[in-house]
Structures are given as structure tokens and as C-alpha cells.
Amino acid sequence: MDTFNALMSGFGVALQPMNLFWAFLGSVLGTAIGVLPGIGPALTIALLLPVTVQIAPTAAFIMFAGVLYGAMYGGSTTSILLNAPGESGSMMTALEGNKMARAGRGAAALATAAIGSFVAGTIATLALSFVAPAIAELAFVFGPADYFALMVLSFTSVSVVLGTSRVRGFIALFLGLAMGVVGIDGQTGQARLAFGSADLLDGIELTVVLVSLFAVGEILYVASRYSKAPPRINPLAGGTWMTRQDWKRSWKPWVRGTALGFPIGALPTGGTEIPTFLSYTIERKLCKHPEEFGKGAIEGVAGPEAANNAAAAGVLVPLLTLGLPTSATAAVLLAAFQSYGLQPGPFLFTNSGELVWGLIASLYIGNLMLLVLNLPLVGLWVRLLLIPRPYLYAGILIFAMVGIWGVATSWTDMALMFGIGLMGYVMRVYDFPIAPVLIGLILGPMAETQLRRALAVGEGNPMILVSTPTSATLLALAAAALVLPLLLRRLKREA
């Protein structure tokens, strides 16, 4: 009952006229950047961070939530029409959605994607409303050793799951950890990796790293592979709505996709790629018309899109309750919380209840707004792709430079922006995942603090790290994430 009352008070906050405006603005921006390939919610929120410091935290996070959900909706548009996923979670949608569009069924594919996103987003947000407070209560029993073990599990899980190889994942993680220790050590007062620069004594500004890796790195990558050929747009042909048979074949995949997406999104591995892949595989096995897969099966659009949006809500569970980001977007949102002096975790629900419940309530409202935006305005979003890429990315680069200069008016930050941006380009070329860099940068100092606290409690005895069932279990899971894939690979070779 307390959760229900808190949610109702959250609706009182989210339904205020100005907050409705921010939710609408975030939804429009999110849908637009979801439509544009290569620009994701993490980049958009990172670019907005420097310019949103002047507005109230609740309004800012309501807008960020709209960007997050909107990108999930918008990513399906280019997946279906152009076979160019705007988001990684929309990759599986492109397999069947583009085939439907080429067969003149683009409208039905877009409709089942939009409605499936609405259904999954609403159910997952409902689960978030009632699951997150319970997890936050459990977090009060965590000690320093438990938190350290949880962060180690997050490090190993993200590094192993993301990217094409474990080596690349761990290299990216250690780059983030290295940047995280730059500056003055809080306990000893010693400068670390500052190289005599006074500007680095406060550490590397997280906003600089976010904008550099996403904006500058992506711009350099696109510029190096730019083609002057205009994008080929598949027209929406055939019917303008879903048939009764389409509805019958879509509703079960919507439910199954939601059931897969939310719990997997809430795991330390997180992300939207795994649940969308699993959803596509399951729908292919359960479909009564398996011969249609690969030719335009509507189940292959409905299930993955539902899983995609449900996972987006699931990612917010560990972020809000434990302060653990499990994706690049969640890492950016954690940075946004910290820029407002807030630390996600169990105390966030008690100390900033109005913000948290207003944010959760806004997800329901944003979902409805996005359904209204995406169903009738499909043609408008597609036309955004006609903007020449040189103009588009030049505008983003200027916006990024102005935003970084506005953070601290520091030439060191500008130099770091282009240096880290060049690193981001190299990572993009050689397929290094970016999320481990951000998670190492954000969680590294926190893990160091918890480790030092645990060792202080145990008077220097390292066994304190496995002294509780929780910490021992989490460290065992982290070890399993490292060892099990190697064992399975070896068994396959021997077989």
C-alpha cells in the first residue's frame, strides 16, 4: 500500500504542467535520436548534461527518462524501413521488420513495434514500481565487503558480455579504472596520475569522457567512412494498419518479450541485446508459421521490440536501488545523478522520494505520449534521415564543444575531449565496447572506497571480503563469469 501511495504522489509530480512539457520534450528528442543511426540515448543525455544543470533535478530526470524510452521506440523505425538499426537493441527487429517493409507491410511492422513497445514499457514500469522499493530495502543490509563484491561482479559481467572478445572488454574496463583514479586520493591526499597539471587534481570530469567517447569518437568514425550516396528510403506501401490476424499473432510475443526483457535488463549483465536475441530465437521456435521467418514474420518484430523496451525499464532497477549502471545509458544517468549531488541507492527512495516516484510515474505518461507520437508520425521521423550527415554531425560537434567549455571553461578539458575522442574512434574501429570504460570510470572509485572500508573493518585481513554469505556468493559468481566460458570452450574443443 505504501508503494501505491508513493506512486500516486509521483503522478502528482509528473502531471504538473512543466513536468509534462519536459516529458514530452524528452520523448520527442528520444524518438528523433532513436531514428538517427549511430546516435543513442547515452550520447543525447551526455550532451544535455551541461545544459540541464540550471533546471530542477526532477524535471531533468523526467526528460532523460523520455529520451531513454523514446530511443527504444525510434530505433525500430530505421530498423524496419532502412534495415539500419538506430539502437543496438533494435538489431533483431531489422531481421524481419525490413523484410515486411519490402513486402509492402511496413505499416503493420511499425504498428506492432510501437504497440508492443507501449505494452512492454507499461508492464515493465509497473514491475519497476513494485520491485525497486523491495530491492532498495534489501540493500540496507549490504556492508562494504558486499558492495565491493557486487561491483566486482558488475565489472566482470559487463566486460565478459559486451564486445566481441573478453580481452577487449577488460582492456576497456581498465582504461576506465585508470581514468577513475586520476586526481587527489581522498584518504591520503596524494596526487595520482595528474602529471603535474593542476586542472587534473580534481580528476577527469565524467561529462568530458561521455561526450568524447560518444560524440567525438562517433563523428570521427562516420567521417572516415562517409559516403555521398543519399540514403535509400523504403516507402510505406500496402495497408495502413494491423489486420486482425496481425493482432492475433502479435499479442503473445509482446507478453513473452516483456517477460524476458525486464528480468534480464535488471541483472548485472543488463542491456537490451541479450533479451532481444533470446526473444527472436524463442518466437522462431514457437511460431506456427516458421517458414515465414527470414521472409517477414510479424512475431520476429513484436517479440524483440517488446523485450527491448522491457529491458530498458529493467536497467533502471539496479541503477536506482544499488547505484549500479549495467549499460552505457545507465552509466550516463548515474553521472547525471552525481552532477546533482545525488547518489542512487537505497537512501535515494527515502531522501529524494519525490524525484524517484515522479521519475517512475513519468515513465507511464511518457509511454502513452510515445505511442501517440509514433503511430501517426512515422513519415515525419523517417524524413529526419534526409538531413545530410555532414550537417548533422557538425552540429553535434559544435554542441559538444560548447557544452564541455561551459562545464569548467578549461582548455585542459577541451584537449582531453579531443584526445579521448580519438581513443573512442580507435575503440570503434577495432570493436572495443565503450560501456566498460564508463562503468570502470564511475564504479572504480566507489569500489576502491568500499574495499578500503572493508579492509579497515577487518584490520587488514583480506578474508573480510568473503566473510558474509552475500559477498562470498557474489565473488563466486564473478569468478564463474570469468572461468565458465573458458571451460565450456575447452570442452567443445575436446568433444
Protein Blocks (a to p, Z undefined) as FASTA:
>chain_A
ZZmmmmmmmmmmmmpmklmmmmmmmmmmmmmmmmpghiafklmmmmmmmmmmmpcfklmm
mmmmmmmmmmmmmmmmmmmmnopafbfklmmmmmmmmmmmmnopmmmmmmmmmmmmmmmm
mmmmmmmmmmmmmmmmmmmmpcfklmmmmmmmmmmmmmmmgojbfklmmmmmmmmmmmmm
gccdfklopaehklopaklmnopafklmmmmmmmmmmmmmmmmmccfbdcdddddehjfb
dcfklmmmmmmmmmmmmmmmmmmmmpmnlpjklmmmmmmmmmmmmpmblmlgonapaklm
mmmmmmmmmmmmmmmmmmmmnopafbfklmmmmmmmmmnopacdjklmmmmmmmmmmmmm
mmmmmmmmmmmmmmmmmmmmmmmmmpcfklmmmmmmmmmmmmmmmmnopaklmmmmmmmm
mmmmmmmmnopafklmmmmmmmmmmmmmmmmmmmmmnnopaklmmmpfklmmmmmmmmmm
mmmmmmmmmmmmmZZ
